[in-house]
Amino acid sequence: MSYHDQQPEKEELSARLQKLFDLGALSDFELITGGFLCQNFTLRVGAQRFFLKQYRHKLSQVVHQVKYAEDLFAAHGVPVLSPLKDRFGRCAFYLDRNWYSLFPFIDRKAVTIHELTDVGRETLARQLAQMHTIGTCVKKSIQPLLLWDRDRFFLEVAEIEMRLEEGGISDAARSLIGRVIEQKKKFVSQNTFTPEKADVPFDTLLHGDYSYQNVFFSPDQVAIDYLFDFEKTCRGPRTFELARALFVDAFDDGWGEKNRERAAVFLRAYQQVNPITQEEFTLGIRMYLVHMAHQLWIEGKILFRDGNEYIPILQAHSYRVEHLFDDIESFAHALYQKAS
């Protein structure tokens, strides 16, 4: 678990931006709430506004891979929100033990799950399918997707449970976290499906966090104007990212029939650009749900960083956790047939 909260000093940041980007003095500097794994800021220099992204990665090798992914997809026509280059031609810079990128500020908000239409889901799916086609052409060495690990789960869950015992959160949050943790512990204890048993090639450059939260749509949602946040880019199986995106974009507010219909819309649009077999799709669904069951970062954010703003995210997460013991193969097959 990692909950990095270090914020740059305004004066030092201002001096570095002036030196690297030939900007004037920094007049305004504000933290943006809602960053899940890193801190982001809005900046103002005179009449100009910028977006400053702090990377959770400390190694330049990993940050370089993020920049590589942005450049690669942008070069193939994907509407990536690209960072500004400094006087050395770089897309990232180092300051006080952290890497940053400076982006133009886009004055709009991502849609919510309730604002996302089926047209938007089709747009998201087609773009993802295109990116997966592009992503198979990568020859560069890229970090692989890190999948679930049972030992790591139990290493971390003990810390979560001890923190729950200490209190300091609302009864509602404690109840929700406790219920989710118990369901995850039961599932992880019984799970025998290891990453080694997932017979699928890690042959595609993935966005890593592809969802409606990380795009700016056109007003009618028929196009994506900007795609951003490649922080989790990696090499992995496309079916895993397809499953993850499908769940986030269709099941963020429940597990009912309307959510299945949304999922069918998403999968159908993806298939029109980049077909996938039922077997491969089913494997991706299973991989994603097992991986999700081993994740504890949302609970950790709430408990260790007073992150009450993450409670709605945990609520959406809990919808999936409640169905971990369903017949996942039948569920995936039914989605695939519905989309056909």
N, C-alpha and C positions, 0 to 999 in steps of 0.2 A: 504494500500500500504506500502511496506517495501523495502527499498533499502540500504542494509547494506554494508558498504565499509571498515570496520575496518580491518587493516592489522597488523599481529603480528610483534613485533620488532625482528630483526634477532638474536641479542645476546640472548634475552630471549628464543626464540624458539630453538636456538642451545643448550642452557643449558638444556632445558626440554627434547629434543630428546636424548641427551647424557645420561641423568638420566633414562629415561624410556626405551630406546631401545639399550642402550650400544653402541651408535654410536660415531664416532669421531666428531670433530668440523665441523659445517656447513660452507662449502666453497662457495656455490652459492645458491641464493634464489630469485626466479623470479615469478611474478604474471602471470597467464595464462589468456589471454583475452577470453571473450565469456561466462564466467559463468553467468547464467541468474539470479539466486537467491542467490548466495553465491560466495565467492572467493576461487579459487584454485591456487596452486603453484607447481612449479617444484623445487626440492631440489637436491643439490649435496653434498655428503660427501665423499671426496677422489674420487675414481673412481666409486662410486655407485651413482645412481640417484633414486629419489623417487618422488611420487606424494602426495601432501598434500591437503586434502579436508577440507574446513571450512564449518560447518553446519550452516544454517540460524536459526535452532531451538536452543533456549537457555535452554530448559528443558531437563534434562538427561532422563526423561521418554520417550520423543519423540525420542531422539537420540538412546536410547536403542532399540526402536521398529525398527528403521532402521537397526541396527546391527542384531536384531533378524531375520528380513526378509532376509538379506544377508546369515546368517548362515543356515536358514531353506531351502532356495532354493538350496544352495550349497550342503547341506546334501542329497538332492534328485537328484543330478546329473546335476543341472543347472550350466553352466559355469560362475559362478559369479567371478568377480575380487575381491578377498577377501583382507581385510586390514591386515597389520602386527599386531601381538599382542605384547603388551608391557610386562614389567617384572612382571606385576600383572595378565597377561593373558587377558587383556582388548583389545578391538578393537577400542576404542575411548579414547581420553584424553582431559582435560580441560586446557585452557590457556587464561588468560586475557579476561574473560567473553565470551569465545567461545569454542565450542566443535570441535575437529578435529579428522580425521583418517589419518593414514600414509599407503600409498599403494606402492607396487612395481611400478616402472615406465615402461609402455609399449610403446616402441618406434614405434608407428604407429598412423595413423589418422583414424577417423571414415569416412565412405564414405559420399559423398554428395548425394542429391536427384537425381542428374543427373548420378551419378555412380552406384546407387542402381538398380540392375537388378530384373527381375521377379523371378529369382532363389533366390535372396536375400530376396525378399518379402515372398516367400514361407518359407524360413528358419526362418524369423522373426515370421511369423504367427504360424508355428508349435511349436516354442519355447514358444510363448505366450499361446497357447492352453494347453501345458504341464504345464506351471506355474499356470494356472487357475485351473487345476485339483489338483495340489499340494496345492494350496491356499485355497481350501475348507476344508482341514483337520485341519486348525488352530483353536485351542481352546483358545489361549491366548487373553487377552483383547487388542485390537488394535484400535487406533483412527479411527473414521469413515471418509469416504470421505466427504469433505465439499462442498456442491453443491451451486448453484447460489442463490443470495439473492438480490431482487429488491432494497431494502432500502440501502444496502451497495453500490450497483452500483451508485445510485444517490448521495450518500455521497461522493464518489470518483470522479465522473465525473465532479462535480463542480470545483474540484481542477485542473483537466486536462484542462478544458476550460479556467480557469483563467490564467493558465500557457501559453496556446496557445496565449492568448491576449498579453502577455508580450513579445512575439517574442523570438529572440535568436536562431532560427533554420532556416534551408533553406526553401525557398518557396515550394519546392517539398515535403519536409517532413511535413510542415504545412498543405499542401493541402491533403496529404494522411491521416494524423491523423484526420483532420477535417472531411473528408468524412466518414472514418470508425466510428468516434464518432457519427455523425449524424445518420448513419444507425443503430448503436447499440441503441441509445436513442429511435428511432422510434420503434424498435423491442421490447425493454424492456418495453416501455410504453404500448404496446398492448398485450404483452404476458400474458396469464392466466394459463400457465402450470407451476405449482409449484412443488418443489421436493416432496411434500406430495402426489401429484397425480401420481407419478412414482411408481407403484405397483411392485417393484422388490426387492428381498432380498439383504441386504448388508452382504453377506455370504462368500466373497472371499478375501484373502490377495492379494492386487494388487501391482504391481511394482510402479505405479503412474506416470511414465514418460517414458513409453516403446516406443522406436522408433529407427530408423536406426542411429540416432546421439549418442545413448548410448550403442552401441555394437562395438566390433572389430570383423569383419568377417575373415574367411579364405580367401585366395586370390580369390578363385572361388565362394565365397559367399554361398557355400553349407553347411557351418557350422558356428556357432558363437563360436569364441575362448574365448571371454570375454564379459560379460554383467556387466554394472556398473550403478552407480547413482541411488540408492534407496532412495534418499532424500524425495520423495513424497509418500513413501509407506503408505498404509492405508487399511482399510477394506471397501469393497464396492461391487457393482454389476459388474460382469465380463463383461456384455454387454456394460457398459460405457467405460471400458478400451479398449475393442475390437474396439468400434467405434472410440475412440480417436486415437488409433494406426493406424487404417485403414486410417483415414483422413491424419495423418501426413505422413505416408509411401506411400500414393497414390495420395494425392491432394496438396502436398506442392508447386507445380509449376503451378497449374491451376485447371480447373473444366471441362475439355473437355472429349471427348470420350476415349482418351488414359488414362485419370485418372480413368475413370470408369472401364476400362479393368484391370488396375493395382489393383483396389479395389476388383474386382472379383477374381483375382489371390490370393490376400491376404485372402479373406473370404473363398475361396474354400480350401485352405491349412489348415486354422484354423478348418474348419468343419471336415476334415479328421481325426483330432485328438480329437476334443472336439465339437460335434455337438451342434447347437443352433437353436431354432425355428425362423421362420420368424417374429413372433410377438415380441419375446424377442430382436432380432436384431434391428427391427424397433424402439423399445422403446429406445435402447441404442443410436441409431443415433439421435433421437430427444433429448434425455437428453444431449448428448454431445454438439449439436449445440446451444441449449438454454443456457447451462452453458458457452460456449465459448462467446456468445453474452454479457454476464455479466462481462467478464474479461477485466481488464484495465492495467495489469502489463506491457505489451509491450509498450503501449503509455507512461506509467509513466517512464519507463526506459529511453526512448528517451528524454523526456522533463525534467526530474528531475535529470538525471545523465549524460546528454550529450552523450547518448548511440547511436551514429549514426550507430554502428555496428548492432543494432537491427532493422534497417529500412528494410532489406531484410526479416526478420522474420515477421514484420508487413505486408509486401507486400503479403507473403504467407497467413497470417491471413486474409487479405482483400478479398482473393478469396472466402473464406467461408462466410464471412460477407455479401458479395454481393448476396448470394443465401439464406439468412435466410428466405425470404418471399416466397421461392419456396414451392411446395407441397412436404414436406419432407417425408410424408408417401409413396407417389408414388415413390419418389426417392429411398427410402430404399428398397421397394418391388422390384424395378427393379434391384438393385444391388444384392439382394438375389437370384432372378431368374437367373441372369446372371452367378452367381457363382454355381448354381445347376447343 
